[in-house]
Every structure is written in structure tokens, then in C-alpha cells.
Amino acid sequence: MFECRTKREADMKNYDVIVIGAGAGLEIVFKALSAGLKVALVDKGNVGGTCLNVGCVPSKMLIYPADRIREIEEAKKLGIHARIGHIDFSSIMERMKKAVKEGRNSIQKEIKNSKHLDFYNEEAHFIGEYVLEIKNENIRGEKIFIVSGARPLIPPTKGLDKIEYLTNENVLELKRRPKSLIIIGGGYIAAEYGHFFSAIGTKVVIVGRNKRLIPNEEPEISDLVKKEFRKRMEIHTGTEVLEARQNRKGYAVLVKKKNTGEEMEIKAEKIMVAVGRESNVDLLKIQNTGVETTEAHYIKVNDYLQTTKKNIWALGDAIGRQMFTHAASKEVELAWHNATQKRKRKMNFRIVPHAVFTQPQIASVGLTEEQARKDYDILVGKTKYSDTVKGEAMMEEEGFAKAIVEKGTQRILGFHMIGPEASTLIQEVVNAMANEESVESTTRSMHIFPALSELVPETLSNLK
């Protein structure tokens, strides 16, 4: 028999591995290259993905100066009277852009120098189970890893499509500090940029639909961050944005309080939309692969990060579960292992920690108290920073840590903190949970006195 193929099929390039997404997906690319495989990398955007270009790296480069500003302003409670003479917005922004550019250039150089790697810096979509179309070319992969990321979610608010607005992406291109800013949204991104802009002197108004600010955190944490934010920002929670429009001096939004029905207009020089993220999977025409997605267009995977199609894995923001860079890095490790080894390993999404880099800082891992009570008999411990000597020395009167522990096994189910260095202090708990250790593994070890690290064993010793 003779096989009849079109010229396009005959010219199709075949790869051992295709990776879609040059963010966390880069780690898979280099693992595959190290194994001697022929690899294709596909990404229409800048290399480095969300984290390097418009997420973690640039935002934290901005937030660190904001933290220093707040420390100087709050030093008076310690008897230190300092004054900030000038905040150089341009210098702060340029430092951030330089870090992003250097990171991007480093990755581009590494890609260029990699043998057996073809980089398709173009838009692509599936036309078959394992086949991608890129411009006028088709490529096929034996194994495919979808790490396609996410983009800002834009709500269908009346008038929003007719005006210019900021997102976590184009906000990084600002040349001048806005005098006033309305942030639509009350989650992590809204809170972090609210902290940054208010610290550098912008009048900030945050408008969130949920009755709580940063609603995924423990209620006590949401309440405290809202209380602290209101000292320097205007906060409207439980508030719906009905319309956005441009006026002579900037922009205005018409909002409605959900509990009272009261409507009001808020004006500012700029508007920022930070209501969440949506998957980029729809751009890939993934329905042509047999890979199933959720109603929100995130890819369905099992605990081994396999999709519903053999030899196709998905991870990172593309699956919509724990959308953090460190989670994606762990998923890379497990997805590659499961694609190449007989003995499979599961991804434990319940022990993925996260932090919100506001002032005060927030960090959490595991279940909230409400979630834990549904399935476990629990004990809860709580300790204020000021209950430790170092916390008292810092005059940190509001911050606290909260532990949720299974009563019988003494297994840590969740841990939540708000206060200085929360993102660093929580790591001890993350390690204990990852190693499936009990409370005793932390409480029996020595902690330096007097240091903030005492906060963790103190909290785990106060269980009731």
C-alpha cells in the first residue's frame, strides 16, 4: 500500500516534546533538552511569562520601596521622627523595568544558545490531537505540556470598553505618578497595588464586590487589613461598579452599595481593573485535542497533572489551581517526572503557601478554619506578635498568627499570619506540612530568643 500525504503533512516538523508557554514552561524545556530530546517552545509573548514580565518580579520591585516608605512613616511610634523629602517615581519605575529587561535578556540568550530547541515566538492553536498550527506551519509533539498562563479578567461593566484603563500589565508602563486612582477589585492584585500607590502619594480608592477585602483569607485577617488600609485609602467593599466613564479631569465610576442600594460617583485621574485572571487556553482552540476544560476555560487535570488526553499535561495558571509561581515550579517538577517515570507522584495543592505583599504582610497555607471544620475535629491557636518579646519591641500591636490543627493527630491543617515578615515566618510551617509532621516537630525545636520566629511555636502551643 502507498501512503498518500499532502505536502503540508510531509513537511510537518515532529518533536519529542512541545511546550506551550515560556514562563514556568521553560523549566520543562531545559529538562527535556538535558535528556537529549528534540524540543519546540511556543509562546507569542515575552519570554519569562507572567511572573517576570507583569507579575511577581516587577510588582515586588515596586512594593519594596513602598514598604520602606511605610516604615519611615510609622517610625514615630518608636520615638523616631523622620521625614521623606522626595519620592522619585521615575527612578522606582526604571529600576523595575531594568530588572525585567535583564531577566528577559538572560532567558533569550539561553534559548538562543540551546541546541535541539526551536522557539516559535508566534501565536499558535491546535488543529488536531497533537498538532499545532503556527502561521503557515504545522508541528507535532509526542508529548505536549500546556503552560499557557492567564491574562487580566475584564468584567462586562458598562462603559469600560470605551475608556482607557490600567491592569497589572500596562500599569508598569506609567511614566508619571497618578494623583488619584480607582482600583476596581478587592483581591491580591488590588491590595498590593493599592499599597504601592498609596505609599508613593497617590490618593487610592478600592472598590470591591465582596463584603470582605482579600476575601479568600481568614475573616480576622481580611478585617485587619481593611482596618489598616482605611488609614491611608478609601475602601468600599460590598460595592458593585455599575458604570465607568471619562470626564474632563480623568475618569469616574458609578457604584452601588449592595446592602443599602445607595449609589454614588467616585472620580479619579486613573482607573485600574484588578478583578482577577482568566485562562489563555481559549486562544489555543484546545477543543481540537480532546482535552477537557472547566466552565471557566481552565484545563482539567488529575492529581498527576495529566489532562483528559494521553501524553498531554497542563500546569501553572492554565489549570487555575493555586496560581502562584512557586506552585507552577513544583508542578513542573511533578509533571516532568510523571511524563518520564513509571512511578507517578501526586501534586498536593493543599500545602501550597501564598503571601500578599501589603503592609501589613499576609501569608497563608492550607485550610481556613471554616474549611477545616467541615471535615475535621479541630483545635485553633492564636498568638499576637506583641505576645513575643521581639513583637513587643517592634510595637507590633495588631498582627497575629492563627493555627488550625487536627485534634487527634495533631497534624497542622492550616496556618495564617498577618504582620511583619509573614511570608518568611510561615516557611517553617510549610516545611512541617510538606513532611506530614505533627505540631510537636515545631514546638520541640529551639527557636532563637528573642526573635519573631517564636511566633510560630507560640501559636501552635496555644491550641484550644
N, C-alpha and C positions, 0 to 999 in steps of 0.2 A: 504493500500500500504506500501511497505517496501522501505526505502531509502538505496541505496547501495553506500557506500563511501569507498575510498581507505584508507589504514592505514595512509597514509600521510595526507589526508584530515581530518581524525578523530583526528589526533594528532596536527592539526594546532592550534596555540595559537591565541586567539581573544582578541583584545584590544579596549577600548573605543577611545583611541587616539594613533596614531603613529606620531612621529615627526622625520623627516629625517634631521639631521644636528644639531650638538652640539655647535653651535655658538649662534646666536640670537634665535635659536630654543629652547634653554634651558629655556628661559622666558616662552614659551608656556608650556613646560614640567611641570614647577612648578605651573603655573596657573591651569593646568589640575589636578595635584596632590592635590592642595588645594581644588579643587571641589570634591575630593573623587573618582576620576576616575582611571581606570587601564591604565597605560601608557607604551608605548615602545619608547625608544630613539635609533635611528640608526645612527651611524657615524663611518666610518672606520679610521678616523684620530684622532688627539689630540683634547680633549675637549677644548672648548673656541673658536673654529672656526678661521677664518682668522684674525679677529681683535686682539685677544690675542696672537696668535701664530706667525703670519707672517705679520701682518698689522699694525693697529693703535698703539697698545701698544709698540711693540719693535721699530718701526721706530721713534716714538716720544721720546723714551728713548735715542735714538741716536741723534736726531735732537736738543734736548735741549742743550747738550754740544756744538754743532755746533753754536747755536745762541749766547752762551756766548763767544765763540772764536771770532765771528764776532764783537760783541760789544766791546771787548777789542781792536781789531784791528782798529775799527773805532773811538775809544775814542780820538784819536789825533785831530780830528776836533773840539773837545771841549777843547783843550789845555791840555789833559791828555796823557802823553807819557808812555805807559805801554808795557811790553814785555812778551810774553808767553814763558816760559822756556822749557816746555816739555808737550806733549800730550800723555797720556797713553792710547793707543788704546785698549790694553788688558783689562784694568780696565773699560773702557767705555762699551766694549762688554760684559764683565762679569756681570756688573750691569744690563744691559738689559736682559741677559739670566736669571738672578736671579728673576727679576720681572715676566717674563713669566712663569718660573717654579712654583713660589709661587701662581700665579693666577690659573695655571692648577691644582696644588695640591688641592687648595681650592675647585675648582669645582668637582674634582674627589671624594673628601671627601663628598661633599653634595649629589652627585649622589649615592654613596655607602650607605649613611645613609637614603636614601629616600625609604619609603615603597610603595608598589604597582607600582614600577618602574623597568622595565627590560631594561638594557643597552646592546645593541648589537654593540660591538666595532669591526664591520666587514663590509666588502663590501656587498652591497645588490642591488637587482634590482627587478623591478616589473615583475610578471608573470601573473597578472590579474588586474582587475579594482581597487581592494582594497587589493591586496595580494602581499607581498614582499617575495622573496626567499633570505635567509641568510645562506650560506653554505648548509647544508642538512636539513634546517628547513624553514617552511613557517609560516608567521604571517599575520593576517588580522586586519584591523582597521576600525571602524565605521566612524571615522573622521581622515583625514590624512593632515598633514602640511608639505609641502616640503620647507625646508630651507637649501638647499644643497650647496649653495655657488658657488664660482668660483675659477679658477686657472690661472696662468700666460698664456697669449696667446703667442705662439711661432710662428713667421712668417716663411714661407717656403723659407727662404733665403739660397742660395747656400752655402754649406759647414757648415752651422750652426749645422746640425745634427751630424757632425763628430768631433766637438770640445766641450770642457767643457766651460760652460758659467754660469754667475750668473743670478739669478732672485730675486724678492723681498723675496723669501723663503730661498734659500741657501746662500744668501749674509749674513744672520745673523749668519752663521757658520764660517765666516772668522776668522782665528787665527792671521793673520798679515795684516797690512795696505798695500794695493797695492800702488806701487809708481805711477802708471798711470792706468786710467780706461776709456774705451769707453762705453758710455751708449747709446744703440740703443732705441730711443723713445723720444718723446718730451712732454709727458703729466705730470700728477701729480706725479706719482711714479718716473719718470726720474728726474723731477725737485727737488723733496725732497732729493733723494739720491745724486744728483749732488751737492746740498747744503751741505749735510753732508760730503761727501768725499773731496770736495774741501776745506772745513773748516779745516779738520784734516791733510791737507798737500798732498793729492793725486792730481796729475795732471789729470783733468777731461775733457773729450771731449764728448759733447752731439750731437748726430746725429738724427734729426727728419725729417720725411717725409713732414709734414705740413709746410707751409711757415711761420707759427707762432709758437712760443713756448707757451705751455699750450693753445692750440687753442680754447678751449671752453670758455675762459674768454673774457672780453671786449678787443677789439683791443689795446686800450691805456694801459691796464694792461699787456697784452702779450708783447707789445713793451718795457714797462718799466722793466719788469722782465728780458727780454732778454738783455737789456742795462746793467743792474746791474750784471747779470751773466757773461757777457763778460769781466768784470773787473777781474774775477778770474777763468774763464773757457773758453774753446774753444767751440763755439756754431756753429753748421751747421744746419740751417733749410732749408726746401725745398730740402732735400737731401735724395736720395734713397741708401740703402745699397744693393750692388749687390752681394757681396760675403764675407764670413768670413773664415779665415784660421789661423792655428797655425804656428808660426815660432820659431826660436831658443830662442828668448828672451821673448816670450809671444804670442800675437795674433795680427792680422791685419785685417782690413776691407777695402774692395774696395767700394768706394762710388761715386755717380754721382749727380752732381747738376742739378736739374730739369730745371732750367731756361736757363742754358748755355750748358748743356750736358758735362761739364768738369768732368773728372774722376780723383780721387786721392786716395792714400792709406794712411790710418791712423793706427798707431801702438800703442799698449799699453800692459801693463802686464796682464790686465784682461778685459773681456768683460761682460757687463751686458745687459740683454734684458728686456726692460720695455715698450712694445708697447701696453699694455692693458691687459684685462682679458677676459676669456671665461668661459661659464657656465659649471658646473659639471653635468647638467641634462642628458647629453648623456650617462653618466655612469649608469644611473638608468633604462634604457630601458623604458622610460616613455611612449613610443608609445603603450605599452600594457595596459595602463589605459584609453585611450581615451582623455587624457589631450593634448591639442594642444600647439605647441611651435612655436616660430618665426624662420626665416631662420637662425638666429644666435644661435639657440637652447636655447633661453631663454623661460621660461614658460609664456604663455599668461594669463593675469588676467584682471578682470574688476576693477572698482574703489573700489570695496569692497574686493579685493584681492582673489576673487573666481576664480578658474580655469574653464575650459570648462566642467569639470566633477563635478557633485554634491558631496558635502562633502569632496572635496579636495581643499585646499587653498595653495597658494605659496607666498613667500615673500623673502626679502633680495636680495642678489646677484643672486639668482636663476631666478628672473624676469628681471634683467638687467636694472632696472629703479632707478636712484639715488642710486648708490651703495656705501652707507655710513652707518656706524654702527648706527648713530642716526636715520637714516631713517628706518633701519630694526627694531629698537626698537619701533618706532611708528607704523610700520606695524604689529608687534607682537600684540600690544595693540588692534589695529583695527580688525585684523584677528580673534583673540580670541573672541572679542565682537561680531563680525558678525557670528561666528560659534555657539554662545550660546544665542544670544538675537534676538528677533523678529524685533526690530527696528534697521536697519543697519546704519552704518556710513561709509562715503567715505574717502579714502586716498587722500589728496591734495598734489600731487607731486610737484606742482608749488611753494610751500613755503618751500621746503627742502633746508636748507642752506648747504654750504660746505666751507672748508678752505684748503689752500695749505700752508703747514708749511715750507716755504722757507724764505730766507732773501733777499728781503722784503717779508713779510707775505701777503697772499691774502685771501679774504673772499668774498663770493657772495651769494645772494639769489634772486630767481625769474627770471624774463625775462631780457635778454640783450636789449640794445637799438634797435638793428636790429630786434630782435624777436618782441618787443613791437610795433614797427612802422607798422608791417603788419596788426595788428588788432585794434590798439588804436590811438586816437589823444593824443599825449603825451607832457609832459614837462620834461626837463632834467636839473638836478642841479649838479654842480661840485664844490668841495672845496678842496684845498690843505691842508695837515697837517700844513704847515707853516702859513696858514691863521689864525690859532688859537695860542694863547699865548704859550700853552704847546708845540705845534708842533714847534714853533719858538725857544723855549728854548732848544729843543732836536736837533735843526738844521736839522730837517727832511724836506728837500727841495723838494724831488721828489714825496713822497707819496701823495695819494689823495683818495677821496671818490666820488662816482657818483650815483645819484638817478634817477630813471625813474618813472614818476608819470602820472596817467591818468588825462588829463586836466580837465574834467568836475567834476568828483567825488573826485579828489584829493587823489585817492587811490594809494598806493605805489605798483608798478608793479615789480620793481627790485631795488636792491641796491648792489653796488660793491665797494670794497676797496682794496687798496694795501699800506701797511705801517705797522708800529709797532702796535701790539695788535689788528690787524684787526679782527681776529677770535673772540675776546671778544667784541669789539665795535659794531659789527653787530647784536648782540643778541637783542638789543633794537628794531631794525627794524624787525627782525624775529617775535618778540612778537606782534608788531603792525600789521604785515601782517596776522599772525595767527588769530588775533582777528578782522580782517577785519576793522581796524581803518584807518582813514584818516591821512594825513600829520600833521594835527593840533594836534593829540594826542601826537606827539613827540615834535613839536615846542613849544607848550604851556606849557610844563612841565619844571621845573627848572633843569638846569644841573650845576654841580659844576664848578666854575671858580677858577683857570684855570686848566682844565682837558681835556684830549683827547676826552672825551665823548661829548664835544662841537662840535666836527666834524660832528656828525650826524644831529643835528638840523640846523647847518650852511648850510649843503648840501641841506637839504630839504627846506631851505629858499631862496636858490639861483636858483630857478626854472625859466627856460626861454622856 
